[in-house]
Amino acid sequence: MATQQPALVLDPTGADHHTEHRTLREGGPATWVDVLGVQAWSVSDPVLLKQLLTSSDVSKDARAHWPAFGEVVGTWPLALWVAVENMFTAYGPNHRKLRRLVAPAFSARRVDAMRPAVEAMVTGLVDRLAELPAGEPVDLRQELAYPLPIAVIGHLMGVPQDRRDGFRALVDGVFDTTLDQAEAQANTARLYEVLDQLIAAKRATPGDDMTSLLIAARDDEGDGDRLSPEELRDTLLLMISAGYETTVNVIDQAVHTLLTRPDQLALVRKGEVTWADVVEETLRHEPAVKHLPLRYAVTDIALPDGRTIARGEPILASYAAANRHPDWHEDADTFDATRTVKEHLAFGHGVHFCLGAPLARMEVTLALESLFGRFPDLRLADPAEELPPVPSLISNGHQRLPVLLHAG
């Protein structure tokens, strides 16, 4: 492999990610970085990133295309991100097989059919907020941004109510990039225990949910298309974690932005922009995922500036940095819901584009509409600069989002 020196060490706490992302963009279309001890190419140029995300010369299969996989997987805190066996890490025909099995859960018909259930969940959560004592700060991340996505994904996947908090804590650990190797491995082991319990329960008593459908596909498909036990478990992990953590952050960031940018909230109230416009600009301006590990060069890839991503070198998709690239969006660091160019990479691009995007958009839109409709005097309880980010170079949200619901 080529050696690139020096590597920019990415902060695992994400404490000042906007400054870090500017540094990445200033380094050119791709920058050699250190991700918790693993060195990779961070791609922050949106043109190059979209090219790589749609190229057959780039793979997500670490076992097949990352020579360092065997050495790294036992020691890297983010090993789960590259070692799972599901469509997140699949390449070529295997990816198409796995995506075909999961795609029906997120069809337009099924998402539309879920709308009344999601509306009821949102209404219930906002009703509960209204019952809280007036004048006391409320943490909206805990009381709305967290419970809504976990309720929705629990409904979709058939996760019993009494198991949802357990999944939540373990998925939080997957995105926490401050855990050391031992802590990450312990979290992964417990997560797989809980997934195995869910599979056993659904195999014994199937329901009208995606977990039961995937188990049936595992048990009934022909040998060529059958999910392996690892693929079944890891596919459930992907759907539960991706459908939960990311939507939490979009709700969090959208509410935070509107409370720090009253001019943008006023545009919605006057009907000059829609809640959907706010959601899209939030996805561009503060995407739920900052960096997504990892992809790998199947062959040498020439960069526009004459450098080369050598075969086998890992690639980090730096979505948040790309979304604010000045060559893509005018005044890119400013939140502007009136933008006519609404493109972004918050849901990825190409064959790995997030299947759950329509469901996530629906959840966030309904949550914002109900929250701001019920509490017109909603405001932050603490100064915005005192709200720390979640400790992660992957996940992009706040540790807490304290608000006052009423005027006074």
ZAGU-244664 format. One line per 5 residues: number of its first residue (from 1); their letters; for each residue x, y negated, z of N, C-alpha, C. Coordinates in steps of 0.02 Angstrom, whole numbers. Example, Ala and Ser with C-alpha at 12.3 -4.5 7.8 and 13.67 -1.06 7.14 Angstrom:
// ZAGU-244664
1) AS) 660:284:390:615:225:390:660:165:390  642:112:354:684:53:357:645:-2:394
END
This chain:
// ZAGU-244664
1) MATQQ) 41:60:0:0:0:0:43:-63:0  15:-115:-29:49:-179:-27:48:-206:44  99:-243:62:99:-276:127:85:-350:116  40:-376:156:21:-446:150:36:-479:218  79:-529:218:98:-562:281:91:-637:274
6) PALVL) 71:-670:326:46:-640:388:-29:-629:382  -56:-586:424:-128:-574:425:-161:-623:474  -216:-652:453:-256:-694:497:-294:-649:545  -282:-656:610:-316:-614:659:-385:-642:673  -437:-604:656:-506:-626:668:-522:-619:742
11) DPTGA) -555:-670:769:-572:-671:840:-630:-622:854  -619:-571:894:-672:-522:908:-731:-551:945  -722:-609:978:-777:-639:1015:-821:-685:971  -796:-702:912:-835:-747:868:-847:-815:898  -802:-838:941:-814:-899:979:-818:-962:936
16) DHHTE) -781:-965:882:-780:-1024:838:-780:-999:766  -832:-965:747:-831:-932:682:-833:-981:624  -863:-1039:632:-866:-1086:576:-796:-1111:558  -755:-1126:607:-686:-1146:593:-649:-1088:560  -658:-1028:586:-625:-970:558:-646:-959:485
21) HRTLR) -709:-968:470:-733:-958:402:-705:-1011:354  -698:-1072:378:-666:-1123:336:-595:-1104:321  -560:-1077:370:-491:-1055:359:-489:-1000:306  -536:-954:309:-539:-901:259:-549:-930:189  -595:-976:182:-608:-1004:116:-548:-1043:90
26) EGGPA) -513:-1077:136:-454:-1115:116:-397:-1069:93  -400:-1006:114:-348:-958:95:-356:-929:26  -408:-949:-9:-420:-923:-76:-478:-874:-78  -491:-843:-134:-549:-798:-140:-546:-739:-93  -486:-717:-74:-478:-662:-27:-419:-677:19
31) TWVDV) -426:-659:82:-375:-673:132:-358:-609:170  -294:-596:180:-272:-537:217:-283:-551:291  -324:-508:324:-344:-521:393:-332:-459:436  -332:-470:501:-327:-416:549:-394:-410:585  -426:-351:581:-491:-338:612:-480:-287:668
36) LGVQA) -469:-311:728:-458:-268:786:-402:-217:773  -349:-239:740:-292:-196:727:-290:-164:659  -344:-166:621:-346:-141:552:-340:-201:505  -295:-196:457:-286:-251:410:-326:-238:346  -356:-292:321:-402:-286:264:-404:-353:226
41) WSVSD) -435:-351:168:-447:-411:129:-516:-438:146  -516:-498:175:-580:-533:186:-597:-572:123  -654:-557:94:-674:-591:32:-729:-641:49  -714:-705:39:-760:-759:56:-783:-799:-4  -756:-784:-62:-778:-818:-123:-840:-781:-149
46) PVLLK) -897:-815:-156:-959:-779:-174:-957:-747:-243  -923:-779:-291:-919:-750:-358:-880:-685:-356  -821:-686:-324:-781:-625:-319:-817:-573:-277  -848:-594:-222:-881:-546:-179:-938:-510:-215  -977:-547:-253:-1032:-514:-291:-1004:-467:-343
51) QLLTS) -948:-486:-373:-917:-440:-422:-896:-375:-389  -864:-381:-331:-840:-321:-297:-898:-278:-271  -952:-311:-249:-1009:-274:-222:-1047:-236:-276  -1036:-252:-338:-1070:-218:-393:-1023:-176:-436  -960:-170:-414:-910:-134:-454:-903:-62:-431
56) SDVSK) -897:-17:-479:-883:53:-462:-811:62:-439  -771:9:-445:-701:12:-421:-697:-1:-346  -753:-11:-314:-756:-23:-241:-804:27:-210  -780:60:-158:-818:114:-126:-830:97:-52  -883:127:-23:-893:123:49:-877:189:84
61) DARAH) -852:237:46:-837:304:73:-765:305:98  -757:297:164:-690:294:193:-654:360:187  -690:415:194:-658:481:191:-626:493:122  -659:469:71:-635:482:3:-585:430:-21  -591:367:3:-554:313:-30:-513:269:16
66) WPAFG) -506:288:80:-464:250:125:-411:297:153  -350:294:128:-298:340:150:-285:338:225  -298:281:257:-285:275:329:-342:300:372  -396:325:341:-455:344:380:-439:392:437  -404:446:421:-390:497:472:-350:470:530
71) EVVGT) -305:424:515:-263:394:567:-302:345:609  -346:307:578:-380:251:611:-441:273:651  -478:322:625:-544:336:652:-543:356:725  -489:385:748:-486:407:818:-467:352:867  -445:295:841:-420:243:887:-453:175:877
76) WPLAL) -486:163:822:-513:97:806:-580:87:842  -590:32:877:-654:20:910:-715:18:863  -703:2:799:-758:-1:751:-763:62:709  -737:118:735:-736:180:696:-806:201:674  -856:189:716:-924:209:697:-946:177:632
81) WVAVE) -924:115:619:-945:79:559:-919:112:495  -866:152:500:-839:182:439:-846:258:440  -863:287:497:-865:360:503:-935:389:496  -987:348:502:-1055:374:495:-1064:404:425  -1110:452:421:-1126:484:358:-1198:468:340
86) NMFTA) -1207:411:308:-1272:390:285:-1263:345:224  -1316:313:201:-1309:275:139:-1266:213:148  -1255:192:212:-1212:135:225:-1140:148:203  -1118:210:209:-1049:228:191:-1044:273:130  -1100:281:95:-1100:328:37:-1080:292:-27
91) YGPNH) -1060:332:-75:-1034:305:-139:-1060:349:-196  -1080:318:-251:-1100:356:-310:-1163:398:-301  -1163:459:-327:-1223:501:-325:-1249:514:-254  -1204:521:-206:-1227:533:-137:-1265:473:-110  -1242:413:-127:-1278:353:-105:-1347:352:-137
96) RKLRR) -1352:368:-200:-1418:367:-234:-1464:417:-202  -1439:477:-183:-1481:527:-151:-1508:501:-84  -1464:474:-43:-1485:451:23:-1532:392:19  -1519:347:-27:-1563:288:-34:-1632:310:-59  -1634:359:-103:-1699:384:-128:-1742:411:-72
101) LVAPA) -1711:442:-23:-1749:471:32:-1775:418:80  -1739:362:86:-1758:310:134:-1803:257:103  -1795:244:38:-1829:188:6:-1905:187:16  -1940:244:16:-2014:241:25:-2036:206:89  -1996:208:140:-2015:175:204:-2020:100:196
106) FSARR) -1986:72:145:-1984:-1:137:-2015:-23:71  -2058:19:42:-2093:-1:-19:-2139:-60:-5  -2155:-98:-57:-2199:-156:-49:-2265:-135:-18  -2291:-78:-39:-2355:-54:-12:-2350:-41:63  -2296:-7:83:-2290:10:154:-2277:-52:197
111) VDAMR) -2236:-99:172:-2224:-160:210:-2288:-200:216  -2327:-206:162:-2391:-242:165:-2438:-209:215  -2437:-142:216:-2481:-106:262:-2462:-118:335  -2398:-134:347:-2375:-147:415:-2392:-217:439  -2411:-261:395:-2421:-331:414:-2470:-340:472
116) PAVEA) -2529:-308:472:-2574:-317:529:-2543:-295:595  -2505:-241:593:-2473:-217:655:-2420:-268:679  -2382:-296:632:-2331:-345:651:-2364:-408:677  -2417:-430:645:-2454:-489:669:-2479:-478:740  -2504:-418:754:-2528:-403:821:-2471:-404:872
121) MVTGL) -2413:-378:852:-2355:-380:897:-2334:-451:912  -2331:-493:860:-2312:-563:869:-2362:-598:915  -2426:-589:902:-2478:-621:943:-2472:-599:1016  -2461:-535:1027:-2454:-511:1095:-2395:-542:1132  -2339:-548:1097:-2279:-578:1128:-2289:-652:1142
126) VDRLA) -2319:-688:1096:-2331:-759:1106:-2384:-770:1160  -2434:-727:1163:-2483:-731:1218:-2449:-722:1285  -2401:-676:1288:-2365:-665:1350:-2323:-725:1369  -2294:-759:1320:-2257:-820:1333:-2303:-873:1364  -2363:-878:1337:-2410:-928:1361:-2431:-917:1433
131) ELPAG) -2424:-856:1457:-2443:-840:1526:-2388:-854:1576  -2328:-870:1553:-2273:-883:1598:-2282:-950:1634  -2253:-958:1693:-2261:-1020:1730:-2237:-1081:1690  -2279:-1132:1689:-2261:-1193:1652:-2202:-1227:1686  -2159:-1256:1646:-2103:-1294:1672:-2040:-1255:1686
136) EPVDL) -2044:-1188:1683:-1985:-1147:1694:-1953:-1127:1628  -1886:-1129:1623:-1853:-1108:1561:-1869:-1036:1544  -1876:-1023:1479:-1889:-956:1453:-1835:-939:1403  -1805:-881:1409:-1754:-859:1362:-1790:-825:1302  -1794:-861:1247:-1831:-835:1189:-1795:-776:1156
141) RQELA) -1729:-771:1166:-1696:-712:1138:-1721:-649:1174  -1730:-655:1240:-1754:-597:1278:-1829:-586:1270  -1867:-640:1264:-1940:-634:1267:-1974:-630:1198  -1937:-646:1144:-1967:-643:1077:-1920:-612:1026  -1859:-639:1021:-1814:-616:968:-1795:-543:977
146) YPLPI) -1786:-520:1038:-1771:-449:1050:-1832:-404:1043  -1885:-417:1080:-1940:-367:1082:-1977:-359:1016  -1982:-411:975:-2019:-402:912:-1986:-353:865  -1922:-361:847:-1892:-313:800:-1889:-241:828  -1877:-234:893:-1873:-167:920:-1943:-135:920
151) AVIGH) -1996:-175:929:-2064:-148:924:-2080:-128:853  -2059:-169:804:-2073:-154:734:-2036:-92:712  -1971:-88:727:-1933:-30:705:-1954:32:744  -1974:22:806:-2000:78:844:-2064:105:813  -2107:60:791:-2169:80:756:-2153:117:691
156) LMGVP) -2107:89:653:-2090:120:588:-2058:188:597  -2013:194:645:-1975:255:654:-2007:304:703  -2060:283:737:-2093:327:784:-2054:336:849  -2016:284:869:-1979:287:933:-2029:274:990  -2036:320:1036:-2084:309:1091:-2067:245:1130
161) QDRRD) -2118:214:1157:-2110:151:1194:-2058:157:1249  -2058:213:1285:-2013:219:1342:-1941:232:1322  -1927:242:1258:-1858:252:1235:-1828:190:1202  -1869:139:1191:-1846:83:1150:-1793:41:1185  -1800:29:1249:-1750:-11:1284:-1682:25:1284
166) GFRAL) -1684:91:1289:-1621:129:1286:-1586:121:1219  -1624:124:1165:-1595:113:1099:-1567:42:1094  -1604:-6:1121:-1582:-75:1116:-1513:-85:1147  -1503:-60:1207:-1439:-70:1241:-1382:-36:1203  -1395:23:1176:-1342:59:1140:-1326:26:1073
171) VDGVF) -1376:1:1038:-1364:-34:975:-1326:-99:988  -1341:-133:1043:-1302:-193:1061:-1228:-175:1065  -1213:-116:1093:-1144:-94:1098:-1110:-82:1032  -1148:-61:981:-1121:-50:914:-1095:-116:885  -1130:-171:899:-1113:-236:870:-1064:-275:913
176) DTTLD) -1051:-253:974:-1007:-288:1020:-934:-271:1003  -899:-318:973:-830:-304:951:-779:-322:1005  -802:-333:1066:-754:-342:1122:-745:-277:1161  -782:-224:1145:-772:-160:1178:-705:-130:1158  -671:-98:1205:-611:-63:1187:-628:6:1159
181) QAEAQ) -578:43:1138:-590:108:1106:-630:155:1150  -611:161:1213:-646:207:1258:-718:187:1269  -731:122:1277:-799:97:1287:-841:109:1224  -812:96:1165:-848:107:1103:-864:180:1093  -817:225:1108:-828:296:1100:-883:321:1147
186) ANTAR) -882:296:1209:-934:316:1257:-1002:292:1235  -1006:232:1208:-1069:206:1183:-1094:248:1125  -1049:266:1079:-1067:307:1021:-1093:375:1044  -1059:407:1091:-1079:472:1115:-1149:470:1145  -1163:419:1185:-1229:413:1215:-1282:399:1162
191) LYEVL) -1264:358:1112:-1311:343:1058:-1331:406:1021  -1283:449:1006:-1298:511:972:-1340:559:1015  -1329:557:1080:-1371:598:1125:-1444:576:1119  -1456:511:1119:-1524:485:1116:-1555:500:1048  -1516:495:995:-1541:512:928:-1559:586:924
196) DQLIA) -1518:629:952:-1533:700:952:-1597:715:990  -1608:680:1044:-1670:688:1083:-1731:667:1041  -1724:612:1004:-1779:589:962:-1794:640:907  -1741:666:875:-1751:716:822:-1785:778:849  -1764:801:907:-1795:861:937:-1868:848:952
201) AKRAT) -1884:789:978:-1953:774:996:-1997:770:933  -1971:740:880:-2010:732:819:-2016:798:780  -1965:840:786:-1969:905:754:-2023:947:788  -2028:940:853:-2078:978:891:-2148:950:880  -2153:883:876:-2218:851:867:-2212:796:815
206) PGDDM) -2217:813:750:-2211:763:697:-2266:711:700  -2252:652:674:-2302:599:670:-2300:566:602  -2340:513:595:-2340:474:533:-2288:419:538  -2225:438:537:-2171:390:546:-2111:413:505  -2062:368:497:-2006:382:453:-1960:436:482
211) TSLLI) -1954:440:547:-1913:493:576:-1940:561:557  -2005:570:563:-2036:634:545:-2028:649:471  -2034:596:429:-2026:607:357:-1955:628:340  -1906:598:372:-1836:616:359:-1821:686:383  -1850:705:440:-1841:774:464:-1871:823:415
216) AARDD) -1929:806:388:-1961:849:338:-1917:855:276  -1887:798:256:-1842:800:198:-1781:843:213  -1757:838:273:-1700:880:294:-1719:954:290  -1779:971:312:-1799:1041:318:-1826:1070:253  -1855:1027:209:-1892:1052:152:-1858:1043:85
221) EGDGD) -1813:995:79:-1781:982:14:-1739:1042:-8  -1729:1047:-74:-1683:1097:-100:-1613:1083:-77  -1571:1133:-81:-1503:1127:-54:-1465:1067:-82  -1477:1051:-146:-1439:997:-177:-1456:929:-149  -1519:920:-125:-1541:855:-101:-1552:854:-26
226) RLSPE) -1540:908:7:-1555:912:79:-1506:870:119  -1534:834:168:-1491:797:215:-1453:847:259  -1390:834:268:-1353:873:318:-1375:850:387  -1361:889:439:-1378:866:507:-1346:798:523  -1285:788:501:-1250:725:514:-1284:667:476
231) ELRDT) -1303:681:413:-1336:629:374:-1403:610:403  -1441:659:428:-1505:644:460:-1495:599:520  -1450:618:564:-1438:580:625:-1412:510:609  -1365:506:563:-1335:441:547:-1382:396:507  -1428:426:469:-1478:386:434:-1526:355:484
236) LLLMI) -1546:392:535:-1588:364:587:-1551:308:624  -1487:318:638:-1446:267:670:-1445:203:628  -1435:210:564:-1433:152:519:-1498:115:520  -1554:150:513:-1618:117:507:-1638:83:572  -1623:114:628:-1641:84:692:-1596:24:707
241) SAGYE) -1531:31:696:-1485:-24:714:-1491:-82:664  -1492:-67:599:-1496:-121:550:-1563:-157:553  -1616:-120:568:-1682:-150:570:-1695:-189:633  -1650:-183:681:-1661:-216:746:-1615:-275:756  -1550:-263:761:-1503:-314:780:-1504:-374:733
246) TTVNV) -1507:-361:669:-1503:-416:620:-1564:-462:626  -1623:-433:634:-1684:-474:637:-1685:-515:702  -1660:-486:756:-1653:-524:818:-1615:-589:805  -1560:-584:770:-1518:-642:759:-1550:-694:712  -1588:-671:663:-1620:-720:618:-1673:-760:655
251) IDQAV) -1713:-726:697:-1762:-762:737:-1727:-812:783  -1676:-789:817:-1636:-831:862:-1609:-892:825  -1576:-881:769:-1544:-937:733:-1596:-985:703  -1652:-959:679:-1703:-1003:651:-1733:-1048:704  -1750:-1019:762:-1777:-1060:817:-1726:-1111:840
256) HTLLT) -1665:-1089:850:-1612:-1135:872:-1603:-1193:823  -1603:-1178:759:-1593:-1231:710:-1650:-1280:710  -1711:-1256:713:-1768:-1302:712:-1771:-1346:774  -1746:-1320:830:-1746:-1360:892:-1688:-1408:895  -1638:-1398:854:-1582:-1446:851:-1586:-1490:789
261) RPDQL) -1632:-1474:744:-1643:-1514:684:-1718:-1531:678  -1742:-1577:721:-1814:-1594:719:-1838:-1620:652  -1792:-1649:613:-1812:-1672:547:-1834:-1614:503  -1802:-1556:510:-1821:-1498:470:-1887:-1469:494  -1898:-1468:560:-1962:-1446:586:-2018:-1492:563
266) ALVRK) -2004:-1556:561:-2054:-1605:537:-2074:-1591:465  -2027:-1569:424:-2043:-1553:354:-2093:-1496:350  -2086:-1447:394:-2133:-1391:395:-2201:-1415:418  -2202:-1455:470:-2267:-1478:497:-2303:-1522:447  -2266:-1558:405:-2297:-1601:354:-2315:-1562:291
271) GEVTW) -2295:-1499:287:-2311:-1458:229:-2264:-1469:171  -2207:-1501:183:-2160:-1514:129:-2115:-1455:115  -2106:-1412:164:-2073:-1347:154:-2114:-1295:191  -2103:-1232:174:-2140:-1177:206:-2097:-1143:258  -2129:-1100:299:-2091:-1059:345:-2044:-1013:307
276) ADVVE) -2066:-990:249:-2022:-947:208:-1960:-985:186  -1966:-1050:171:-1908:-1090:154:-1859:-1094:213  -1887:-1101:273:-1845:-1104:333:-1808:-1038:342  -1843:-983:332:-1811:-918:340:-1754:-909:290  -1765:-927:227:-1712:-918:177:-1651:-962:192
281) ETLRH) -1663:-1023:215:-1607:-1067:229:-1570:-1043:292  -1607:-1015:340:-1574:-985:398:-1529:-927:377  -1554:-885:332:-1515:-828:308:-1452:-851:272  -1456:-908:239:-1395:-935:206:-1349:-969:256  -1378:-1011:298:-1339:-1055:342:-1309:-1018:401
286) EPAVK) -1347:-972:432:-1323:-933:489:-1346:-860:480  -1316:-823:433:-1337:-754:422:-1327:-711:483  -1367:-659:490:-1364:-616:549:-1299:-579:555  -1266:-565:499:-1203:-529:498:-1149:-575:468  -1095:-586:505:-1041:-629:481:-994:-592:435
291) HLPLR) -968:-536:459:-922:-494:420:-949:-422:424  -946:-386:368:-971:-317:368:-915:-270:347  -892:-228:394:-840:-178:378:-872:-114:351  -836:-81:309:-781:-98:265:-796:-67:197  -762:-91:146:-761:-60:80:-688:-47:62
296) YAVTD) -677:-10:6:-609:12:-11:-600:9:-87  -540:-12:-107:-524:-15:-178:-511:55:-204  -550:76:-254:-541:141:-285:-481:141:-332  -467:82:-358:-409:72:-401:-381:2:-387  -323:-14:-413:-296:-82:-405:-346:-133:-434
301) IALPD) -358:-187:-398:-405:-239:-419:-368:-305:-422  -365:-335:-480:-331:-399:-489:-375:-455:-463  -346:-499:-422:-382:-557:-397:-373:-616:-444  -418:-665:-443:-413:-723:-489:-349:-763:-480  -318:-761:-420:-258:-801:-409:-194:-762:-422
306) GRTIA) -200:-703:-453:-141:-664:-471:-120:-611:-422  -148:-612:-361:-133:-559:-313:-173:-496:-330  -159:-443:-294:-191:-379:-309:-215:-346:-245  -278:-323:-246:-301:-278:-193:-281:-208:-216  -233:-178:-180:-207:-114:-201:-255:-57:-188
311) RGEPI) -251:-7:-228:-292:52:-219:-287:77:-146  -345:90:-116:-347:115:-48:-349:61:6  -338:-2:-13:-340:-54:38:-413:-71:55  -426:-84:120:-495:-100:140:-514:-172:125  -580:-181:117:-608:-246:99:-663:-262:149
316) LASYA) -661:-323:176:-711:-347:223:-756:-397:187  -820:-382:184:-868:-428:153:-884:-483:203  -859:-543:191:-868:-599:237:-927:-641:213  -987:-616:229:-1048:-646:202:-1059:-717:227  -1048:-730:291:-1062:-796:318:-1016:-849:287
321) AANRH) -953:-832:278:-907:-880:246:-926:-892:174  -947:-839:139:-967:-846:69:-1029:-888:62  -1077:-880:108:-1139:-917:103:-1130:-992:107  -1077:-1013:140:-1064:-1085:146:-1007:-1108:101  -992:-1071:49:-939:-1091:4:-959:-1154:-34
326) PDWHE) -917:-1206:-34:-936:-1269:-66:-946:-1265:-141  -917:-1214:-173:-927:-1206:-245:-995:-1175:-261  -1030:-1150:-211:-1094:-1117:-221:-1152:-1164:-203  -1146:-1197:-146:-1200:-1240:-122:-1173:-1309:-105  -1208:-1360:-128:-1190:-1429:-111:-1202:-1441:-37
331) DADTF) -1155:-1477:-5:-1161:-1492:66:-1178:-1428:105  -1137:-1377:94:-1153:-1309:115:-1158:-1301:190  -1125:-1343:229:-1126:-1336:302:-1190:-1365:333  -1231:-1398:292:-1291:-1430:317:-1352:-1386:305  -1393:-1378:357:-1456:-1342:350:-1506:-1386:313
336) DATRT) -1532:-1362:257:-1578:-1401:216:-1631:-1354:186  -1689:-1351:217:-1742:-1306:195:-1772:-1326:128  -1755:-1386:103:-1782:-1408:38:-1738:-1386:-20  -1684:-1350:-7:-1640:-1329:-61:-1679:-1293:-116  -1662:-1308:-177:-1692:-1272:-233:-1654:-1208:-249
341) VKEHL) -1588:-1209:-236:-1548:-1149:-245:-1546:-1112:-178  -1582:-1057:-174:-1591:-1022:-111:-1552:-956:-108  -1505:-947:-154:-1466:-886:-154:-1422:-880:-92  -1412:-819:-70:-1367:-805:-15:-1351:-731:-16  -1306:-711:29:-1285:-641:32:-1302:-610:100
346) AFGHG) -1351:-638:134:-1367:-614:201:-1389:-541:202  -1419:-519:147:-1441:-449:142:-1395:-407:98  -1336:-432:84:-1290:-397:41:-1306:-410:-32  -1281:-365:-75:-1288:-375:-147:-1274:-309:-181  -1307:-297:-237:-1293:-236:-275:-1329:-175:-247
351) VHFCL) -1299:-117:-257:-1333:-54:-240:-1343:-46:-165  -1304:-82:-124:-1312:-78:-52:-1354:-135:-24  -1391:-171:-67:-1436:-224:-43:-1484:-195:8  -1496:-232:61:-1535:-207:118:-1607:-190:99  -1625:-127:108:-1693:-106:93:-1745:-140:138
356) GAPLA) -1724:-158:198:-1771:-187:246:-1781:-261:240  -1754:-293:188:-1758:-366:181:-1831:-391:182  -1877:-362:144:-1946:-388:146:-1978:-384:215  -1965:-329:251:-1992:-322:318:-1963:-373:365  -1897:-384:362:-1865:-434:405:-1891:-504:391
361) RMEVT) -1898:-521:328:-1925:-587:310:-1995:-596:339  -2036:-545:334:-2104:-549:360:-2104:-559:435  -2063:-521:471:-2060:-527:544:-2041:-597:565  -1988:-624:535:-1963:-690:556:-2014:-744:539  -2043:-740:480:-2093:-791:459:-2152:-791:506
366) LALES) -2179:-733:522:-2237:-729:567:-2218:-754:637  -2159:-737:661:-2137:-759:727:-2132:-835:731  -2101:-866:682:-2093:-938:682:-2161:-973:678  -2203:-951:634:-2268:-982:625:-2309:-979:689  -2310:-922:722:-2348:-915:783:-2318:-954:841
371) LFGRF) -2251:-950:849:-2218:-983:904:-2227:-1059:902  -2211:-1089:845:-2215:-1162:840:-2287:-1186:835  -2332:-1142:811:-2402:-1161:812:-2431:-1162:882  -2411:-1116:924:-2437:-1112:992:-2404:-1163:1039  -2340:-1178:1026:-2303:-1223:1071:-2274:-1282:1032
376) PDLRL) -2315:-1331:1017:-2291:-1388:975:-2238:-1430:1010  -2233:-1426:1076:-2183:-1467:1112:-2122:-1426:1132  -2113:-1368:1102:-2056:-1324:1116:-1990:-1362:1109  -1945:-1351:1157:-1879:-1384:1153:-1828:-1342:1192  -1764:-1352:1176:-1711:-1317:1212:-1708:-1340:1284
381) ADPAE) -1695:-1292:1328:-1688:-1308:1399:-1617:-1327:1418  -1568:-1306:1378:-1497:-1321:1390:-1469:-1354:1327  -1416:-1393:1334:-1384:-1422:1275:-1361:-1367:1226  -1370:-1380:1163:-1354:-1330:1112:-1281:-1306:1116  -1236:-1352:1133:-1165:-1335:1135:-1148:-1289:1194
386) ELPPV) -1194:-1281:1241:-1181:-1238:1299:-1208:-1167:1289  -1233:-1151:1230:-1261:-1085:1216:-1207:-1042:1183  -1178:-995:1219:-1122:-956:1192:-1146:-906:1140  -1103:-891:1090:-1120:-840:1040:-1116:-770:1070  -1149:-723:1038:-1141:-653:1058:-1068:-634:1045
391) PSLIS) -1038:-591:1086:-967:-575:1078:-956:-526:1022  -951:-552:961:-945:-508:903:-918:-546:843  -876:-514:803:-857:-542:739:-905:-518:684  -952:-474:702:-1001:-448:655:-1068:-485:665  -1096:-479:724:-1162:-505:739:-1160:-580:751
396) NGHQR) -1212:-616:727:-1212:-689:730:-1275:-714:764  -1270:-723:829:-1325:-749:868:-1300:-779:932  -1347:-798:976:-1329:-826:1041:-1342:-775:1096  -1303:-780:1149:-1314:-735:1206:-1381:-749:1239  -1402:-812:1237:-1466:-830:1266:-1493:-890:1228
401) LPVLL) -1559:-899:1231:-1591:-955:1197:-1645:-985:1244  -1623:-1021:1296:-1671:-1047:1345:-1710:-1107:1317  -1776:-1105:1326:-1818:-1159:1301:-1869:-1178:1355  -1898:-1236:1346:-1957:-1258:1383:-2015:-1257:1334  -2068:-1223:1352:-2123:-1212:1305:-2170:-1271:1300
406) HAG) -2173:-1311:1352:-2223:-1365:1355:-2190:-1432:1367  -2226:-1485:1351:-2202:-1553:1366:-2205:-1565:1440  -2162:-1610:1463:-2163:-1625:1534:-2093:-1636:1562
END
